[in-house]
């Protein structure tokens, strides 16, 4: 069986791999994400996953690299991690009572194989009051997440419905990842 290398320090991606009992090692790529400046969310997330995957070394023949990136899009505008309360306020206010898209791009590669794919999930928020939004952006939660919310934590109370894979919104479409990893001889126990 091959060894999985996660090219990410994301605690959520690590949590998802642990949840399905896939052993892995973290090897964080040293990349400048600002060099990917596509305005198309699907293309941007795909290019970011490739950038991370290609810039993570394969040190042994039995290693498989898994890289991913997630972006949130509303009205074709990309919402990344907010840098301050004003940006978080703008994002959550835009989502209030509306649908937005979450894209997670994934690259899996070994020395002799490579797969790249993007999963998309639609998320609809309930209409939110100013008080709800102000309270939420006063917490620590919005500032390390694309789109300023975590569906797996406090942000869950804003979500009216999703269409697609919940785990894509968390940052790794784990069921598809597991299926793709089998072709790389990772996670073949089932």
Sine and cosine of phi, psi and omega as CSV:
sin_phi,cos_phi,sin_psi,cos_psi,sin_omega,cos_omega
0.00,0.00,0.63,-0.78,-0.02,-1.00
-0.99,0.14,0.33,-0.94,-0.02,-1.00
-0.99,-0.14,0.75,-0.66,0.00,-1.00
-1.00,-0.02,0.75,-0.66,0.09,-1.00
-0.92,-0.40,0.88,-0.48,0.05,-1.00
-1.00,0.02,0.90,-0.44,-0.01,-1.00
-1.00,0.03,0.90,0.44,-0.05,-1.00
-0.17,-0.99,0.57,-0.82,0.12,-0.99
-0.97,-0.23,0.20,0.98,-0.02,-1.00
-0.88,0.47,0.86,-0.52,0.05,-1.00
-0.90,0.44,-0.50,0.87,0.00,-1.00
-0.94,0.35,-0.66,0.75,0.04,-1.00
-0.91,0.41,-0.64,0.77,0.05,-1.00
-0.89,0.45,-0.68,0.74,0.02,-1.00
-0.86,0.50,-0.67,0.74,-0.02,-1.00
-0.93,0.37,-0.65,0.76,0.06,-1.00
-0.90,0.43,-0.65,0.76,0.06,-1.00
-0.90,0.44,-0.61,0.79,-0.02,-1.00
-0.85,0.52,-0.61,0.79,-0.01,-1.00
-0.98,-0.18,0.28,0.96,0.15,-0.99
0.88,0.48,0.62,0.79,0.10,-1.00
-0.99,-0.14,0.89,-0.45,0.06,-1.00
-0.94,0.35,0.61,-0.79,-0.02,-1.00
-0.41,-0.91,0.27,-0.96,0.13,-0.99
-0.85,-0.52,0.62,-0.78,0.04,-1.00
-1.00,0.01,0.74,-0.67,0.11,-0.99
-0.68,-0.74,1.00,-0.06,-0.11,-0.99
-0.96,0.30,0.80,-0.59,0.03,-1.00
-0.96,0.27,0.54,-0.84,0.07,-1.00
-0.98,-0.18,1.00,-0.06,-0.08,-1.00
-0.76,-0.65,0.41,-0.91,0.10,-0.99
-0.98,-0.22,0.99,-0.16,-0.06,-1.00
-0.92,0.40,-0.33,0.94,-0.03,-1.00
-0.93,0.37,-0.25,0.97,0.03,-1.00
-0.95,0.30,-0.26,0.97,0.08,-1.00
-1.00,-0.10,0.95,-0.31,-0.11,-0.99
-0.85,-0.52,0.42,0.91,0.04,-1.00
-0.89,0.46,0.63,-0.78,0.05,-1.00
-1.00,-0.01,-0.20,0.98,0.03,-1.00
-1.00,0.09,0.88,-0.48,-0.10,-0.99
-0.87,0.50,-0.64,0.77,0.00,-1.00
-0.90,0.43,-0.71,0.70,0.00,-1.00
-0.92,0.39,-0.64,0.77,-0.02,-1.00
-0.89,0.45,-0.73,0.68,-0.05,-1.00
-0.92,0.40,-0.58,0.81,0.05,-1.00
-0.90,0.43,-0.73,0.68,-0.01,-1.00
-0.91,0.42,-0.59,0.81,0.05,-1.00
-0.92,0.40,-0.66,0.75,0.04,-1.00
-0.89,0.45,-0.66,0.75,0.03,-1.00
-0.91,0.42,-0.70,0.71,0.01,-1.00
-0.83,0.55,-0.74,0.68,0.00,-1.00
-0.92,0.40,-0.68,0.74,-0.03,-1.00
-0.92,0.40,-0.66,0.75,-0.03,-1.00
-0.96,0.28,-0.38,0.92,-0.03,-1.00
-0.98,-0.18,0.32,0.95,0.12,-0.99
-0.90,-0.43,0.87,-0.50,-0.12,-0.99
-0.95,0.31,0.55,-0.83,0.19,-0.98
-0.99,-0.16,0.94,-0.33,-0.11,-0.99
-1.00,0.03,-0.34,0.94,-0.01,-1.00
-0.64,-0.77,0.44,-0.90,-0.02,-1.00
-0.85,0.53,-0.44,0.90,-0.08,-1.00
-1.00,-0.07,0.26,0.97,-0.02,-1.00
-0.99,-0.14,0.59,-0.80,0.08,-1.00
-0.81,-0.59,0.78,-0.62,-0.02,-1.00
-1.00,-0.07,0.72,-0.69,0.11,-0.99
-0.86,-0.50,0.88,-0.48,0.07,-1.00
-0.81,-0.59,0.45,-0.89,-0.02,-1.00
-0.42,-0.91,0.36,-0.93,0.13,-0.99
-0.50,-0.87,0.47,-0.88,-0.04,-1.00
-0.77,-0.63,0.71,-0.70,0.15,-0.99
-0.76,-0.65,0.46,-0.89,0.02,-1.00
-0.93,-0.38,0.66,-0.75,-0.06,-1.00
-0.72,-0.69,0.70,-0.71,0.08,-1.00
-0.71,-0.70,0.81,-0.58,-0.05,-1.00
0.79,0.61,0.67,0.74,0.02,-1.00
0.91,0.42,0.18,0.98,0.11,-0.99
-0.99,-0.15,0.69,-0.73,-0.01,-1.00
-1.00,0.04,0.77,-0.64,0.03,-1.00
-0.93,-0.36,0.95,-0.32,0.00,-1.00
-1.00,-0.04,-0.35,-0.94,0.05,-1.00
-0.94,0.33,0.75,-0.66,0.00,-1.00
-0.94,0.34,0.62,-0.79,0.00,-1.00
-1.00,0.00,-0.27,0.96,-0.03,-1.00
-0.36,-0.93,0.02,-1.00,-0.04,-1.00
-0.89,0.45,-0.58,0.82,-0.02,-1.00
-0.89,0.45,-0.70,0.72,0.03,-1.00
-0.91,0.41,-0.66,0.75,0.03,-1.00
-0.88,0.47,-0.66,0.75,0.03,-1.00
-0.87,0.49,-0.72,0.70,0.01,-1.00
-0.87,0.49,-0.69,0.72,-0.04,-1.00
-0.91,0.41,-0.80,0.61,-0.06,-1.00
-0.91,0.42,-0.59,0.80,0.05,-1.00
-0.90,0.45,-0.66,0.75,0.02,-1.00
-0.89,0.46,-0.63,0.78,-0.04,-1.00
-0.96,0.28,-0.41,0.91,-0.08,-1.00
-0.82,0.57,0.88,-0.48,0.02,-1.00
0.96,0.28,0.17,0.99,-0.08,-1.00
-0.79,-0.62,0.21,-0.98,0.14,-0.99
-0.99,-0.13,0.55,-0.84,0.16,-0.99
-0.65,-0.76,0.20,-0.98,-0.02,-1.00
-0.94,-0.34,0.59,-0.81,0.14,-0.99
-0.87,-0.50,0.81,-0.58,0.01,-1.00
-0.91,-0.41,0.75,-0.66,0.17,-0.99
-0.85,-0.53,0.86,-0.51,0.07,-1.00
-0.99,-0.11,0.62,-0.79,-0.05,-1.00
-0.72,-0.69,0.67,-0.74,0.17,-0.99
-0.81,-0.59,0.75,-0.66,0.11,-0.99
-0.84,-0.54,0.79,-0.62,-0.02,-1.00
-0.55,-0.84,0.54,-0.84,0.13,-0.99
-0.79,-0.62,-0.14,-0.99,0.02,-1.00
-0.91,0.41,-0.44,0.90,-0.09,-1.00
-0.83,-0.56,0.15,0.99,-0.02,-1.00
-0.47,-0.88,0.41,-0.91,-0.02,-1.00
-0.40,-0.92,0.72,-0.69,0.07,-1.00
-0.75,-0.66,0.69,-0.72,0.07,-1.00
-0.76,-0.65,0.75,-0.66,0.07,-1.00
-0.50,-0.87,0.33,-0.95,0.04,-1.00
-0.78,-0.63,0.75,-0.66,0.09,-1.00
-0.95,-0.31,0.57,-0.82,-0.03,-1.00
-0.79,-0.61,0.73,-0.69,0.06,-1.00
-0.77,-0.64,0.70,-0.71,0.07,-1.00
-1.00,-0.03,0.69,-0.72,0.02,-1.00
-0.82,-0.58,0.75,-0.66,0.08,-1.00
-0.92,-0.40,0.75,-0.66,0.06,-1.00
-1.00,-0.10,0.52,-0.86,0.21,-0.98
-0.91,0.41,0.39,-0.92,0.18,-0.98
-0.89,0.45,0.75,-0.67,-0.08,-1.00
-0.93,-0.38,0.59,-0.81,0.07,-1.00
-0.99,0.17,0.34,-0.94,0.05,-1.00
-0.86,0.51,-0.61,0.79,0.00,-1.00
-0.90,0.43,-0.67,0.75,0.04,-1.00
-0.88,0.48,-0.71,0.70,-0.03,-1.00
-0.91,0.41,-0.72,0.69,0.00,-1.00
-0.87,0.49,-0.68,0.74,0.03,-1.00
-0.88,0.47,-0.73,0.69,-0.05,-1.00
-0.88,0.48,-0.72,0.69,-0.04,-1.00
-0.95,0.30,-0.18,0.98,0.08,-1.00
-0.99,0.11,-0.17,0.98,0.07,-1.00
-1.00,0.09,0.10,-0.99,0.03,-1.00
-0.99,0.14,-0.22,0.98,-0.19,-0.98
-0.87,0.50,-0.70,0.72,-0.18,-0.98
-0.92,0.40,-0.30,0.95,-0.32,-0.95
-1.00,0.01,-0.10,1.00,0.07,-1.00
-0.86,-0.52,0.39,0.92,-0.06,-1.00
-0.73,-0.69,0.69,-0.72,0.10,-0.99
-0.86,0.52,0.71,-0.70,0.00,-1.00
0.98,0.18,0.00,1.00,0.12,-0.99
0.94,0.33,0.36,0.93,0.08,-1.00
-0.48,-0.88,0.41,-0.91,0.09,-1.00
-0.90,-0.43,0.88,-0.47,-0.01,-1.00
-0.92,0.39,-0.39,0.92,-0.05,-1.00
-1.00,0.01,0.02,1.00,-0.01,-1.00
-0.69,-0.73,-0.70,-0.72,-0.12,-0.99
-0.83,0.55,-0.62,0.78,-0.02,-1.00
-0.85,0.53,-0.28,0.96,0.01,-1.00
-0.85,0.53,-0.50,0.87,-0.06,-1.00
-0.96,0.28,-0.16,0.99,0.03,-1.00
-1.00,-0.03,-0.29,0.96,-0.17,-0.99
-0.99,0.12,0.89,-0.46,0.05,-1.00
-0.99,0.14,-0.71,0.71,0.05,-1.00
-0.32,-0.95,0.35,-0.94,0.14,-0.99
-0.78,-0.62,0.50,-0.86,0.11,-0.99
-0.83,-0.56,0.96,-0.28,-0.06,-1.00
0.77,-0.64,-0.32,-0.95,-0.10,-1.00
-1.00,0.06,0.88,-0.48,0.04,-1.00
-0.80,0.60,-0.67,0.75,-0.10,-1.00
-0.95,0.31,-0.35,0.94,0.15,-0.99
-0.88,0.47,-0.63,0.78,0.01,-1.00
-0.93,0.36,-0.55,0.84,0.05,-1.00
-0.95,0.31,-0.35,0.93,0.07,-1.00
0.85,-0.53,0.00,1.00,0.05,-1.00
-0.35,-0.94,0.93,-0.37,0.02,-1.00
-0.95,0.32,0.99,0.16,-0.25,-0.97
-0.87,0.50,-0.60,0.80,-0.03,-1.00
-0.91,0.42,-0.66,0.75,0.05,-1.00
-0.94,0.34,-0.63,0.78,0.02,-1.00
-0.85,0.53,-0.71,0.70,0.01,-1.00
-0.85,0.52,-0.72,0.70,-0.02,-1.00
-0.89,0.45,-0.65,0.76,0.01,-1.00
-0.94,0.35,-0.59,0.81,-0.01,-1.00
-0.90,0.44,-0.47,0.88,0.02,-1.00
-0.86,0.50,-0.60,0.80,0.00,-1.00
-0.94,0.33,-0.19,0.98,0.05,-1.00
-0.97,-0.23,0.17,0.99,-0.04,-1.00
0.90,0.44,0.57,0.82,0.15,-0.99
-0.90,-0.44,0.70,-0.72,0.04,-1.00
0.89,0.46,0.84,0.55,-0.03,-1.00
-0.98,-0.19,0.18,0.98,-0.07,-1.00
-0.92,0.40,-0.39,0.92,-0.09,-1.00
-1.00,0.06,0.00,0.00,0.00,0.00
